[in-house]
């Protein structure tokens, strides 16, 4: 399903946040395969190093792992400063995320911040750290953020994620205007269902209960997305082939958000017992993700 020259990103240097697993791992693999020098970051260095080694072995590309909690602005700036000392980044993919379904009335402040601090704060920290360096040095740059179609509709039962992703949608439009004169572009993707085990366990924790969001039946094309389709779009947005494209959030969901409720609203029919079962399954998934060699990435 490749549509680009193998060397289309040669000379590019791109940081993928949350690159150790899920969508981030797939994006990093595609970018390395097209010639980019790729940096991946996350909180578990062992996982990142294994991912980097596997991608480098299969693509022949250069992939560097960095342990960093992107919720910490100083840690993010130190990491990007270290990368810059070797060679400036040309691109940033804001992919790191966290999400789980829950009735909003049951959310704790800690649960809310666990999601918004990663999705919104972390992505802003990385964007600002790169942007200020591009501006100071007169360099062009491209930022691509992985969002969701809920930025246009909102979604029940994933309110922190919907709020944080919508903030990044606003950031994309706002900084496209503010930083356009410097040659810095900001765009975003809004993927529909691209199942990864790490995310699916938290968004679809009950085997006998499926929401519209995670159902292929609500997608006009009657199938889930395939990873090369998403990575092709990200590659295009980071390439030199679309330098007049900025400030856009592009849905890639087989038309789902146009045809059906691509949200979790239909989970309103769950009973308290089912929600308790979902919470238990999510907690088990989270515990497993924190174990050695586990990955975490969320839509």
Rosetta silent file (secondary structure, phi, psi, omega in degrees, C-alpha in Angstrom):
SEQUENCE: XXXXXXXXXXXXXXXXXXXXXXXXXXXXXXXXXXXXXXXXXXXXXXXXXXXXXXXXXXXXXXXXXXXXXXXXXXXXXXXXXXXXXXXXXXXXXXXXXXXXXXXXXXXXXXXXXXXXXXXXXXXXXXXXXXXXXXXXXXXXXXXXXXXXXXXXXXXXXXXXXXXXXXXXXXXXXXXXXXXXXXXXXXXXXXXXXXXXXXXXXXXXXXXXXXXXXXXXXXXXXXXXXXXXXXXXXXXXXXXXXXXXXXXXXXXXXXXXXXXXXXXXXXXXXXXXXXXXXXXXXXXXXXXXXXXXXXXXXXX
SCORE:     score description
SCORE:     0.000 S_00000001
   1 L     0.000   13.664  179.480    0.000    0.000    0.000 S_00000001
   2 L   -70.831  136.765 -179.189    3.049    2.255   -0.317 S_00000001
   3 L  -124.219    1.476 -176.732    2.448    5.368   -2.421 S_00000001
   4 L  -118.555  157.442  169.312    5.673    7.300   -1.804 S_00000001
   5 L   -59.926  147.854 -179.714    9.288    7.002   -2.847 S_00000001
   6 L   -60.745  -29.172 -175.983   11.294    5.190   -0.187 S_00000001
   7 L  -101.442   21.502 -174.458   13.445    8.300    0.294 S_00000001
   8 L   -62.003  -24.530  179.948   10.600   10.847    0.408 S_00000001
   9 L  -111.026   14.068  177.004   11.566   11.835    3.976 S_00000001
  10 L   -58.697  132.791 -177.053   15.337   11.598    3.611 S_00000001
  11 L    93.285  -10.318  177.979   16.880   14.549    5.427 S_00000001
  12 L   -89.365  149.984  175.180   13.914   14.848    7.788 S_00000001
  13 E  -131.583  119.401 -169.303   14.200   14.379   11.532 S_00000001
  14 E  -129.677  135.345  173.550   10.928   13.675   13.331 S_00000001
  15 E  -100.496  128.000  175.793    9.935   13.157   16.965 S_00000001
  16 E  -112.655  112.304  177.686    6.960   10.860   17.609 S_00000001
  17 E   -77.946  148.725 -175.514    5.579   11.146   21.130 S_00000001
  18 L    61.807   36.331 -172.903    4.105    7.961   22.561 S_00000001
  19 L   -85.575    2.389 -176.548    6.152    6.106   19.971 S_00000001
  20 L   -79.066  -20.714 -177.248    6.695    2.915   21.931 S_00000001
  21 L  -155.375  178.260  174.403    3.428    1.222   21.015 S_00000001
  22 H    56.213 -139.830 -178.508    0.108    1.432   19.220 S_00000001
  23 H   -62.198  -36.946 -179.461   -0.352    4.085   16.541 S_00000001
  24 H   -61.102  -41.377  177.790    2.908    5.799   17.500 S_00000001
  25 H   -62.854  -42.519 -179.685    4.930    2.666   16.818 S_00000001
  26 H   -65.812  -41.051  179.313    3.260    2.245   13.410 S_00000001
  27 H   -65.696  -45.561  179.031    3.867    5.885   12.487 S_00000001
  28 H   -59.339  -41.015  178.850    7.510    5.742   13.591 S_00000001
  29 H   -61.093  -44.543 -179.088    8.012    2.582   11.521 S_00000001
  30 H   -66.026  -41.492 -178.402    6.567    4.231    8.412 S_00000001
  31 H   -66.335  -41.979  177.738    8.622    7.407    8.804 S_00000001
  32 H   -63.743  -37.883  179.482   11.846    5.458    9.287 S_00000001
  33 H   -67.208  -18.319  178.694   10.990    3.348    6.251 S_00000001
  34 L  -104.461   16.058  168.935   10.752    6.511    4.152 S_00000001
  35 L   101.063   -3.811 -179.430   14.178    7.802    5.153 S_00000001
  36 L   -75.756  147.257  165.203   13.503   10.015    8.181 S_00000001
  37 E   -80.808  121.195 -170.760   15.710    9.991   11.251 S_00000001
  38 E  -112.379  135.949  172.034   13.112    9.141   13.889 S_00000001
  39 E  -115.642  134.949  176.262   13.044    9.893   17.601 S_00000001
  40 E  -122.721  144.049  179.575   10.460    8.231   19.822 S_00000001
  41 E  -135.380  158.975  179.842    9.648    9.137   23.403 S_00000001
  42 E   177.958 -172.527 -175.503    7.579    7.792   26.258 S_00000001
  43 L   -93.837  -15.049 -176.422    7.883    6.894   29.914 S_00000001
  44 L  -112.117  101.459 -173.133    9.194    3.307   29.614 S_00000001
  45 H   -62.308  -40.741 -178.990   12.733    3.277   28.270 S_00000001
  46 H   -59.205  -45.804  177.606   12.957   -0.499   27.905 S_00000001
  47 H   -61.078  -44.876 -179.387    9.860   -0.623   25.708 S_00000001
  48 H   -62.708  -42.264  179.985   11.101    2.315   23.642 S_00000001
  49 H   -65.132  -40.032  177.194   14.515    0.764   23.122 S_00000001
  50 H   -64.010  -43.233  179.006   12.972   -2.517   21.995 S_00000001
  51 H   -62.836  -45.270 -179.431   10.660   -0.662   19.604 S_00000001
  52 H   -60.914  -43.476 -179.330   13.526    1.425   18.226 S_00000001
  53 H   -65.383  -41.500 -179.966   15.677   -1.651   17.676 S_00000001
  54 H   -65.298  -42.399  179.616   12.875   -3.541   15.938 S_00000001
  55 H   -66.421  -44.341  179.977   12.043   -0.636   13.624 S_00000001
  56 H   -61.371  -39.901 -179.184   15.697   -0.043   12.771 S_00000001
  57 H   -67.080  -36.340 -175.573   16.195   -3.736   12.017 S_00000001
  58 H   -86.509  -21.549 -177.521   13.174   -3.961    9.715 S_00000001
  59 H  -111.286  -19.657 -172.744   13.637   -0.650    7.892 S_00000001
  60 L    77.143    7.233 -178.160   17.372   -0.015    8.009 S_00000001
  61 L   -88.187  178.780 -179.646   16.494    3.413    9.388 S_00000001
  62 L  -106.247  120.466 -179.015   17.765    5.326   12.360 S_00000001
  63 E  -131.761  126.959 -177.561   15.492    5.341   15.419 S_00000001
  64 E  -117.980  133.766 -178.365   16.465    6.820   18.788 S_00000001
  65 E   -98.943  140.783  178.449   14.592    6.220   22.042 S_00000001
  66 E  -134.921  125.324  173.813   14.133    8.860   24.734 S_00000001
  67 E   -82.876  121.479 -178.038   12.567    8.344   28.157 S_00000001
  68 L  -159.788  133.735  172.440   10.475   11.420   28.904 S_00000001
  69 L   -91.343  104.910 -172.561    7.244   12.227   30.708 S_00000001
  70 L   -69.783   -6.493  174.674    5.714   14.760   28.329 S_00000001
  71 L   -72.887  -16.029 -178.088    3.495   16.076   31.110 S_00000001
  72 L   -99.175  107.610 -174.996    6.649   17.717   32.504 S_00000001
  73 H   -60.569  -40.239 -179.018    7.435   20.837   30.454 S_00000001
  74 H   -66.709  -39.231  178.828   11.034   21.063   31.673 S_00000001
  75 H   -65.147  -39.838  178.243   11.681   17.406   30.860 S_00000001
  76 H   -62.965  -45.722 -177.833   10.255   17.875   27.373 S_00000001
  77 H   -65.938  -36.658  177.717   12.394   20.938   26.714 S_00000001
  78 H   -65.684  -42.480  178.889   15.508   19.163   27.976 S_00000001
  79 H   -62.041  -47.875 -177.448   14.834   16.177   25.704 S_00000001
  80 H   -68.636  -33.350  174.420   14.223   18.329   22.642 S_00000001
  81 H   -61.946  -40.015  178.559   17.277   20.422   23.485 S_00000001
  82 H   -66.643  -40.264  176.847   19.379   17.246   23.524 S_00000001
  83 H   -62.807  -44.180 -176.995   17.944   16.164   20.172 S_00000001
  84 H   -63.566  -32.961 -179.700   18.608   19.615   18.742 S_00000001
  85 H   -62.538  -26.402  177.747   22.219   19.528   19.866 S_00000001
  86 H   -87.708  -47.417  177.455   22.704   16.641   17.468 S_00000001
  87 L  -170.027  137.137 -179.199   20.474   17.919   14.633 S_00000001
  88 L   -61.928  143.700  171.071   17.343   20.097   14.556 S_00000001
  89 L   -70.734  148.323  171.635   14.010   18.358   14.206 S_00000001
  90 L  -106.890  -15.822 -177.526   12.046   19.086   11.043 S_00000001
  91 E  -151.488  157.109  178.356    8.818   17.539   12.284 S_00000001
  92 E  -136.738  132.513  172.940    6.826   16.591   15.361 S_00000001
  93 E  -113.570  109.627  176.742    4.017   14.043   15.670 S_00000001
  94 E   -81.228   94.511 -176.050    1.887   14.642   18.762 S_00000001
  95 L  -114.647  -26.547 -175.415    0.669   11.097   19.280 S_00000001
  96 L   -56.276  133.110 -176.751    0.988   10.399   23.017 S_00000001
  97 L  -154.869  168.056  173.533   -2.454    9.958   24.522 S_00000001
  98 L  -147.770  144.923  179.892   -4.457    8.316   27.257 S_00000001
  99 L  -166.611  152.407  170.775   -8.135    7.437   27.331 S_00000001
 100 L  -161.895  154.069  179.161  -10.730    5.144   28.870 S_00000001
 101 L   -83.098  143.222  178.272  -14.507    5.080   28.962 S_00000001
 102 L  -169.112  142.917  168.037  -16.273    6.179   32.137 S_00000001
 103 L   -59.950  131.321 -175.422  -19.426    7.962   33.260 S_00000001
 104 H   -60.579  -32.676 -179.629  -18.194   11.512   33.849 S_00000001
 105 H   -64.075  -19.435 -179.305  -19.901   11.660   37.248 S_00000001
 106 H   -96.686   -2.064 -178.329  -17.592    8.866   38.402 S_00000001
 107 L   -74.441  139.358  171.338  -14.347   10.515   37.271 S_00000001
 108 L   -91.374  162.864  175.505  -11.862   11.673   39.880 S_00000001
 109 H   -59.447  -36.478  179.202   -9.745   14.783   39.455 S_00000001
 110 H   -65.120  -42.367  177.910   -6.755   12.452   39.153 S_00000001
 111 H   -63.427  -40.225  177.642   -8.419   10.475   36.364 S_00000001
 112 H   -61.195  -47.180 -177.416   -9.268   13.694   34.526 S_00000001
 113 H   -72.028  -27.477  177.641   -5.709   14.977   34.747 S_00000001
 114 H   -59.223  -33.775  179.809   -4.228   11.617   33.761 S_00000001
 115 H   -87.214  -53.538 -173.166   -5.818   12.114   30.362 S_00000001
 116 H   -68.888  -31.504 -178.988   -5.727   15.880   29.826 S_00000001
 117 H   -69.418  -31.238  177.099   -2.175   16.358   31.101 S_00000001
 118 H   -78.850  -51.370 -173.268   -0.855   13.867   28.557 S_00000001
 119 H   -69.985  -53.990 -174.668   -3.036   14.780   25.579 S_00000001
 120 H   -85.447  -57.389 -176.127   -3.290   18.551   25.915 S_00000001
 121 H   -62.635  -48.296 -177.239   -0.428   19.679   28.146 S_00000001
 122 H   -60.492  -42.812 -179.671    2.121   17.230   26.784 S_00000001
 123 H   -66.561  -37.724  177.514    1.356   18.029   23.158 S_00000001
 124 H   -66.960  -43.473  179.082    1.557   21.760   23.839 S_00000001
 125 H   -55.992  -46.624 -177.879    4.880   21.392   25.676 S_00000001
 126 H   -67.358  -41.548 -179.940    6.386   19.511   22.722 S_00000001
 127 H   -63.391  -45.389 -179.492    4.920   21.882   20.137 S_00000001
 128 H   -65.851  -41.194 -178.712    6.159   24.982   21.939 S_00000001
 129 H   -62.328  -42.283  176.212    9.619   23.537   22.543 S_00000001
 130 H   -70.816  -45.777 -174.531   10.047   22.765   18.845 S_00000001
 131 H   -60.152  -43.154 -177.464    8.319   25.927   17.623 S_00000001
 132 H   -66.358  -32.478  178.519   10.429   28.372   19.578 S_00000001
 133 H   -72.814  -41.745  176.634   13.612   26.738   18.269 S_00000001
 134 H   -58.912  -43.827 -178.014   12.385   26.782   14.662 S_00000001
 135 H   -66.837  -46.642 -178.951   11.498   30.461   14.991 S_00000001
 136 H   -60.722  -34.653 -175.241   14.776   31.441   16.691 S_00000001
 137 H  -100.379    3.340  178.403   16.830   29.638   14.040 S_00000001
 138 L    66.455   34.744 -177.922   14.753   30.586   11.005 S_00000001
 139 L  -104.637  147.521  171.523   13.880   26.970   10.225 S_00000001
 140 L   -77.636  157.693  177.683   10.733   25.534    8.692 S_00000001
 141 E  -157.101  160.709  179.349    8.861   22.879   10.631 S_00000001
 142 E  -135.816  129.859  177.904    5.773   20.683   10.492 S_00000001
 143 E  -115.761  129.898  174.652    3.595   19.525   13.389 S_00000001
 144 E  -123.529  124.678  179.673    1.022   16.742   12.997 S_00000001
 145 E  -111.066  135.154  176.174   -1.296   15.926   15.908 S_00000001
 146 E   -86.396  113.905 -177.840   -3.339   12.739   16.156 S_00000001
 147 E  -114.221 -151.650  179.546   -6.868   13.765   17.171 S_00000001
 148 L  -147.304  162.215  178.361  -10.353   12.213   16.901 S_00000001
 149 L   -71.428  -10.724  177.143  -13.588   13.079   15.090 S_00000001
 150 H   -66.875  -10.832  178.095  -15.066   14.021   18.477 S_00000001
 151 H   -64.498  -19.738  178.674  -13.380   17.407   18.071 S_00000001
 152 H   -98.607  -18.850 -172.873  -16.408   18.323   15.943 S_00000001
 153 H  -123.786  -18.241 -166.094  -19.112   16.598   17.972 S_00000001
 154 L    70.793  173.079  175.448  -17.895   15.989   21.507 S_00000001
 155 L  -158.432  130.334  172.297  -18.538   12.564   23.013 S_00000001
 156 L   -64.692  152.019  172.004  -20.215   11.277   26.116 S_00000001
 157 L    71.386   -0.800  170.205  -18.250    8.949   28.412 S_00000001
 158 L  -137.494   43.497 -172.183  -14.835   10.143   27.172 S_00000001
 159 H   -59.654  -44.703  178.892  -15.209   13.791   28.175 S_00000001
 160 H   -59.299  -41.749  178.657  -11.581   14.443   29.269 S_00000001
 161 H   -65.694  -44.398  179.768  -10.264   13.080   25.965 S_00000001
 162 H   -61.095  -41.198  178.442  -12.844   14.997   23.930 S_00000001
 163 H   -63.861  -47.177 -175.558  -11.944   18.215   25.768 S_00000001
 164 H   -68.462  -42.359  179.445   -8.188   17.731   25.387 S_00000001
 165 H   -66.278  -35.989  177.772   -8.300   16.697   21.729 S_00000001
 166 H   -66.423  -34.304  175.298  -10.555   19.658   20.925 S_00000001
 167 H   -61.706  -39.828  178.421   -7.995   21.940   22.565 S_00000001
 168 H   -69.988  -32.670  173.653   -5.351   20.563   20.172 S_00000001
 169 H   -60.285  -43.839  177.379   -7.719   21.125   17.257 S_00000001
 170 H   -66.317  -39.585  177.210   -7.895   24.780   18.354 S_00000001
 171 H   -60.666  -41.760 -179.314   -4.109   24.895   18.790 S_00000001
 172 H   -59.432  -47.199 -179.956   -3.649   23.564   15.252 S_00000001
 173 H   -68.719  -41.731 -175.258   -5.800   26.309   13.745 S_00000001
 174 H   -67.881  -48.015 -177.577   -4.439   29.068   15.979 S_00000001
 175 H   -75.763  -22.494  173.950   -0.727   28.385   15.549 S_00000001
 176 H   -59.786  -35.684  178.414   -1.127   27.765   11.813 S_00000001
 177 H   -78.815  -47.312 -175.281   -1.971   31.465   11.592 S_00000001
 178 H   -67.252  -38.572 -175.539    0.492   32.719   14.212 S_00000001
 179 L  -101.004   -2.180  178.035    3.447   30.673   12.997 S_00000001
 180 H   -54.542  -42.433 -179.674    2.645   30.595    9.276 S_00000001
 181 H   -61.120  -18.842  178.912    4.914   33.590    8.553 S_00000001
 182 H   -91.296   -0.355 -178.400    7.846   31.553    9.921 S_00000001
 183 L    81.411   21.655  179.257    7.217   28.643    7.543 S_00000001
 184 E  -103.948  126.024 -178.914    5.851   26.421   10.304 S_00000001
 185 E  -108.352  143.173  174.228    2.829   24.293    9.442 S_00000001
 186 E  -129.919  125.864  176.324    0.410   22.619   11.840 S_00000001
 187 E  -137.672  171.253 -179.271   -2.103   19.991   10.783 S_00000001
 188 E  -145.608  153.063  171.327   -3.934   17.144   12.458 S_00000001
 189 E  -107.845  149.527  175.474   -5.441   13.786   11.639 S_00000001
 190 E  -124.926   82.513 -176.933   -8.739   12.559   13.071 S_00000001
 191 E   -70.365  144.484  165.918   -8.589    8.774   12.752 S_00000001
 192 L   -82.387 -151.011 -178.210  -11.655    6.609   13.069 S_00000001
 193 L   -69.633  111.153  169.465  -11.242    3.046   14.353 S_00000001
 194 L  -121.801   86.008 -169.061   -7.690    1.807   13.765 S_00000001
 195 L   -60.667  131.691  166.315   -7.650   -0.989   16.352 S_00000001
 196 L  -129.986  144.583 -178.244   -4.568   -1.543   18.472 S_00000001
 197 H   -55.842  -37.429 -176.320   -4.612   -3.903   21.467 S_00000001
 198 H   -61.955  -42.141 -177.537   -3.367   -1.155   23.792 S_00000001
 199 H   -84.632  -39.127 -172.521   -6.267    1.197   23.065 S_00000001
 200 H   -62.525  -32.485 -179.006   -9.036   -1.300   22.345 S_00000001
 201 H   -66.868  -24.935 -179.144   -8.861   -2.843   25.814 S_00000001
 202 H   -95.903  -25.570 -179.053   -9.720    0.512   27.384 S_00000001
 203 H   -97.651  -14.579 -178.476  -12.290    1.697   24.844 S_00000001
 204 L  -139.746   57.643 -168.512  -13.994   -1.662   24.324 S_00000001
 205 L   -75.680  -18.478 -177.786  -13.467   -3.467   27.645 S_00000001
 206 L  -102.771  121.060 -174.932  -16.625   -5.601   27.654 S_00000001
 207 L   -62.933  -24.437 -177.093  -16.633   -8.446   25.106 S_00000001
 208 L  -102.816    9.643 -178.786  -20.431   -8.416   24.781 S_00000001
 209 L  -132.883  125.241 -177.568  -20.842   -4.623   24.518 S_00000001
 210 L  -130.996  134.111  177.556  -19.742   -2.533   21.558 S_00000001
 211 L   -91.023  167.286  177.234  -20.214    1.194   20.985 S_00000001
 212 L   -58.981  -35.248 -176.813  -20.814    2.899   17.666 S_00000001
 213 L   -61.601  -38.709 -174.147  -17.286    4.270   17.813 S_00000001
 214 L  -103.461   19.925 -178.956  -15.632    0.870   17.847 S_00000001
 215 L  -109.300  129.252  175.689  -18.009   -0.871   15.454 S_00000001
 216 H   -68.104  -22.978 -177.779  -17.193   -1.506   11.799 S_00000001
 217 H   -67.200  -19.659  178.890  -20.931   -1.633   11.149 S_00000001
 218 H   -91.760    0.101 -179.140  -21.272    2.142   11.596 S_00000001
 219 L   -96.981  125.560 -179.610  -18.586    2.860    8.989 S_00000001
 220 L   -51.935  -33.506  179.259  -19.874    3.324    5.423 S_00000001
 221 L   -80.951   -4.441  174.245  -16.931    1.293    4.127 S_00000001
 222 L    58.571   37.540  175.706  -17.885   -1.507    6.567 S_00000001
 223 L  -159.880  163.317  173.543  -14.341   -2.072    7.816 S_00000001
 224 L   -80.842  164.243  176.229  -11.767   -0.686   10.195 S_00000001
 225 L   -70.970  151.750  175.791   -8.878    1.456    9.032 S_00000001
 226 L  -106.207  138.883 -171.468   -5.627   -0.183    7.983 S_00000001
 227 H   -52.980  -41.757  179.546   -2.407    1.233    9.399 S_00000001
 228 H   -60.250  -26.686  178.915   -0.747    2.101    6.067 S_00000001
 229 H   -66.887  -40.761  177.413   -3.727    4.336    5.283 S_00000001
 230 H   -72.379  -44.761 -177.670   -3.061    6.426    8.384 S_00000001
 231 H   -67.373  -29.907  173.924    0.717    6.400    8.064 S_00000001
 232 H   -61.634  -41.680 -179.821    0.448    7.462    4.409 S_00000001
 233 H   -65.882  -44.480  179.743   -1.486   10.555    5.506 S_00000001
 234 H   -63.892  -42.073  177.310    1.019   11.415    8.237 S_00000001
 235 H   -58.228  -45.156  178.846    3.919   10.922    5.816 S_00000001
 236 H   -59.284  -45.219 -176.748    2.248   13.254    3.323 S_00000001
 237 H   -67.834  -25.460  179.433    1.698   15.955    5.952 S_00000001
 238 H   -91.192   -9.007 -176.160    5.359   15.810    7.027 S_00000001
 239 L   -83.513  176.661  177.716    6.718   15.837    3.480 S_00000001
 240 H   -88.282    5.475 -174.054    7.613   18.789    1.282 S_00000001
 241 H   -85.409   -2.141 -177.043    4.781   17.980   -1.098 S_00000001
 242 H  -143.636   48.896 -173.469    2.072   20.014    0.633 S_00000001
 243 L   -70.873   -6.890  177.007    3.682   23.138    2.045 S_00000001
 244 L   -96.664    1.187 -178.636    0.549   25.213    1.365 S_00000001
 245 L   -98.713  116.184  179.422   -1.554   22.924    3.581 S_00000001
 246 L  -156.210  154.122  177.562   -1.831   24.137    7.157 S_00000001
 247 L    77.530   15.463 -174.313   -4.376   24.555    9.936 S_00000001
 248 L  -108.989  142.500  167.709   -6.399   21.523    8.890 S_00000001
 249 E  -110.707  117.445 -171.359   -7.772   18.565   10.834 S_00000001
 250 E  -106.721  117.057  176.531   -8.354   15.738    8.352 S_00000001
 251 E   -73.201  134.611  173.273  -10.784   12.938    9.190 S_00000001
 252 E  -134.143   83.981 -170.055   -9.659    9.491    8.083 S_00000001
 253 L  -142.745   19.154  179.701  -12.511    7.283    9.254 S_00000001
 254 L    64.158   19.164  179.652  -14.199    5.784    6.199 S_00000001
 255 L    84.251   11.042 -173.814  -16.926    8.429    6.520 S_00000001
 256 H   -58.863  -46.322 -174.488  -18.031    7.196    9.965 S_00000001
 257 H   -71.117  -14.737  176.846  -18.546   10.602   11.579 S_00000001
 258 H   -87.754  -22.478 -171.266  -20.680   11.708    8.619 S_00000001
 259 H  -107.838  -20.427 -172.642  -22.939    8.662    8.638 S_00000001
 260 L  -155.350  167.934  175.338  -23.433    7.643   12.258 S_00000001
 261 L   -68.316  100.456 -179.170  -22.805    8.653   15.852 S_00000001
 262 L   -88.426   43.201 -179.800  -19.038    8.123   15.988 S_00000001
 263 L  -128.816 -177.461 -179.571  -19.132    8.704   19.733 S_00000001
 264 L   -98.032   18.178 -175.178  -19.717    6.670   22.876 S_00000001
 265 H   -57.959  -33.279 -175.686  -23.200    8.124   23.477 S_00000001
 266 H   -72.916   -5.329  174.668  -24.902    4.735   23.076 S_00000001
 267 H   -75.258   -2.739  175.798  -23.105    3.445   26.164 S_00000001
 268 H   -61.064  -15.584  179.863  -25.755    5.324   28.117 S_00000001
 269 H   -85.522   -6.106 -179.877  -27.724    2.071   28.107 S_00000001
 270 L   -67.132  144.769  177.425  -25.138    0.242   30.235 S_00000001
 271 L   -83.094  162.898  175.404  -26.240   -0.811   33.694 S_00000001
 272 H   -56.185  -35.554  179.207  -24.258    0.061   36.843 S_00000001
 273 H   -66.066  -39.366  177.627  -23.126   -3.557   36.950 S_00000001
 274 H   -67.035  -38.863  177.263  -21.808   -3.346   33.399 S_00000001
 275 H   -64.066  -38.235  177.742  -19.942   -0.121   34.191 S_00000001
 276 H   -64.493  -41.032  176.993  -18.354   -1.816   37.183 S_00000001
 277 H   -63.146  -38.809  178.162  -17.268   -4.698   34.972 S_00000001
 278 H   -64.400  -43.152  179.042  -15.849   -2.190   32.484 S_00000001
 279 H   -60.927  -41.600  179.230  -13.901   -0.417   35.236 S_00000001
 280 H   -62.601  -43.784  179.680  -12.450   -3.712   36.394 S_00000001
 281 H   -64.247  -39.679  179.614  -11.395   -4.642   32.859 S_00000001
 282 H   -66.313  -42.221  178.243   -9.805   -1.228   32.314 S_00000001
 283 H   -62.037  -39.170  177.597   -7.893   -1.465   35.602 S_00000001
 284 H   -65.815  -39.120  178.222   -6.598   -4.892   34.589 S_00000001
 285 H   -65.052  -41.432  179.388   -5.556   -3.517   31.195 S_00000001
 286 H   -63.894  -42.963  178.549   -3.756   -0.592   32.835 S_00000001
 287 H   -61.900  -40.369  178.952   -1.911   -2.904   35.208 S_00000001
 288 H   -65.716  -37.760 -178.914   -0.849   -5.088   32.297 S_00000001
 289 H   -66.799  -27.225 -179.416    0.358   -2.032   30.346 S_00000001
 290 H   -83.436  -10.409  179.072    2.602   -1.027   33.238 S_00000001
 291 L   -72.798  159.221  179.188    4.251   -4.430   33.309 S_00000001
 292 L   -54.697  140.046  176.489    7.606   -4.864   31.507 S_00000001
 293 L    73.446    8.834  178.034    7.396   -4.943   27.705 S_00000001
 294 L   -88.754  156.776  178.282    3.829   -3.571   27.676 S_00000001
 295 L  -123.975  158.442  177.536    2.777   -0.705   25.455 S_00000001
 296 L  -144.113  129.555  175.963    0.119    1.957   25.765 S_00000001
 297 L  -156.511  140.110 -176.849   -1.432    4.176   23.159 S_00000001
 298 L  -131.774  150.976  176.911   -4.929    5.464   22.947 S_00000001
 299 L   -71.050    0.000    0.000   -7.124    6.930   20.381 S_00000001
